[in-house]
Amino acid sequence: QVQVQESGGGLVQAGGSLSVSCVASGKIFSINDMGWYRQAPGKQRELVAIITKAGSTTYVDSVKVRFTISRDNAKNTICLQMNSLKPEYTAVYYCHAEILRTRKGNDYWGQGTQETVSS
């Protein structure tokens, strides 16, 4: 069965860098968009960055110059490189993927990985 798993979260000081990775596994025919979302305590989950199968990227405005999302289609993985981190970026980061097991895509979510940025 299909699974989406994140890794790479942790504790980092403000101004530092951190990366998170995500891999999709299982009986996968193809993957369309993949992306990262985050949810801070008491707040709604929000989109951070997405990347299409062809490599087109979209970022939330606040992270455009700091974060970079990349994708390896052969390995069914994405990575989010996060630089110049701020305390307000502290959140659980979730990987999302639209995965095709047939011709129709379905939404899959990882369990999330905690990122904490200290001041």
C-alpha positions as CSV (number, residue, x, y, z in Angstrom):
1,Q,0.0,0.0,0.0
2,V,1.0,3.6,-0.6
3,Q,2.9,5.5,2.1
4,V,4.3,9.0,2.4
5,Q,7.0,9.6,5.0
6,E,8.9,12.6,6.1
7,S,12.3,12.9,7.7
8,G,14.8,15.5,8.7
9,G,13.0,17.7,11.1
10,G,14.6,18.9,14.3
11,L,15.8,21.9,16.4
12,V,17.7,24.7,14.8
13,Q,18.7,28.2,15.8
14,A,17.2,31.3,14.2
15,G,19.1,32.1,11.0
16,G,20.2,28.6,10.5
17,S,19.3,26.0,7.9
18,L,17.4,22.8,7.9
19,S,16.1,20.4,5.3
20,V,13.2,18.0,5.3
21,S,12.7,15.1,3.0
22,C,9.8,13.0,1.9
23,V,9.5,9.7,0.1
24,A,6.5,8.0,-1.4
25,S,6.5,4.3,-1.6
26,G,4.2,1.4,-2.5
27,K,2.2,0.5,-5.5
28,I,2.5,3.7,-7.4
29,F,1.7,4.3,-11.0
30,S,2.6,7.9,-11.1
31,I,2.8,11.0,-8.9
32,N,1.5,14.4,-9.8
33,D,2.0,17.3,-7.5
34,M,4.0,16.9,-4.3
35,G,4.4,19.5,-1.7
36,W,5.0,20.7,1.9
37,Y,2.5,22.1,4.3
38,R,3.0,23.2,7.8
39,Q,0.8,23.6,10.9
40,A,1.8,25.7,13.9
41,P,0.1,25.3,17.3
42,G,-3.3,26.9,17.3
43,K,-3.2,27.6,13.6
44,Q,-4.5,26.0,10.4
45,R,-2.4,24.0,8.1
46,E,-1.0,26.1,5.3
47,L,0.7,25.5,2.1
48,V,4.5,26.1,2.0
49,A,5.6,24.9,-1.3
50,I,4.6,22.6,-4.1
51,I,6.4,21.1,-7.1
52,T,4.8,19.5,-10.1
53,K,6.1,16.3,-11.8
54,A,7.7,18.5,-14.5
55,G,9.5,20.6,-11.8
56,S,7.4,23.7,-11.7
57,T,7.4,25.2,-8.2
58,T,5.2,27.5,-6.2
59,Y,6.0,29.0,-2.8
60,V,4.1,30.9,-0.2
61,D,5.3,34.5,-0.5
62,S,6.9,34.6,3.0
63,V,9.4,31.8,2.1
64,K,10.2,32.4,-1.5
65,V,13.7,33.7,-1.0
66,R,14.5,31.3,1.8
67,F,13.2,27.9,0.9
68,T,13.8,25.6,-2.1
69,I,11.8,22.6,-3.0
70,S,13.2,19.9,-5.2
71,R,12.1,16.6,-6.6
72,D,13.6,13.3,-7.8
73,N,11.0,11.5,-9.8
74,A,13.1,8.4,-10.1
75,K,13.1,8.0,-6.3
76,N,9.7,9.4,-5.6
77,T,11.1,11.9,-3.2
78,I,11.0,15.6,-2.6
79,C,13.2,17.8,-0.4
80,L,12.6,21.2,1.2
81,Q,15.8,23.2,1.9
82,M,15.1,25.9,4.4
83,N,17.5,28.7,5.0
84,S,17.5,31.8,7.2
85,L,15.0,30.3,9.5
86,K,12.8,32.3,11.8
87,P,11.1,31.3,15.0
88,E,7.7,31.8,13.4
89,Y,8.5,29.0,11.1
90,T,8.2,26.5,14.0
91,A,5.6,24.0,13.0
92,V,4.9,20.4,12.1
93,Y,5.8,20.0,8.4
94,Y,3.7,17.6,6.4
95,C,4.4,16.1,3.1
96,H,1.6,15.8,0.6
97,A,1.4,13.9,-2.6
98,E,-1.2,13.3,-5.3
99,I,-0.5,9.7,-6.2
100,L,-2.0,7.8,-9.1
101,R,-2.6,4.1,-8.5
102,T,-5.0,4.1,-11.4
103,R,-5.8,7.0,-13.8
104,K,-7.3,9.0,-10.9
105,G,-5.1,10.7,-8.3
106,N,-5.6,10.4,-4.6
107,D,-4.3,12.5,-1.8
108,Y,-1.7,11.1,0.6
109,W,-0.2,12.7,3.6
110,G,2.8,11.9,5.7
111,Q,2.7,11.9,9.5
112,G,4.5,15.1,9.8
113,T,7.9,16.1,11.2
114,Q,8.5,18.7,13.9
115,E,10.7,21.7,13.1
116,T,11.5,24.0,16.0
117,V,13.4,27.3,15.4
118,S,14.8,28.8,18.6
119,S,15.3,32.5,19.0
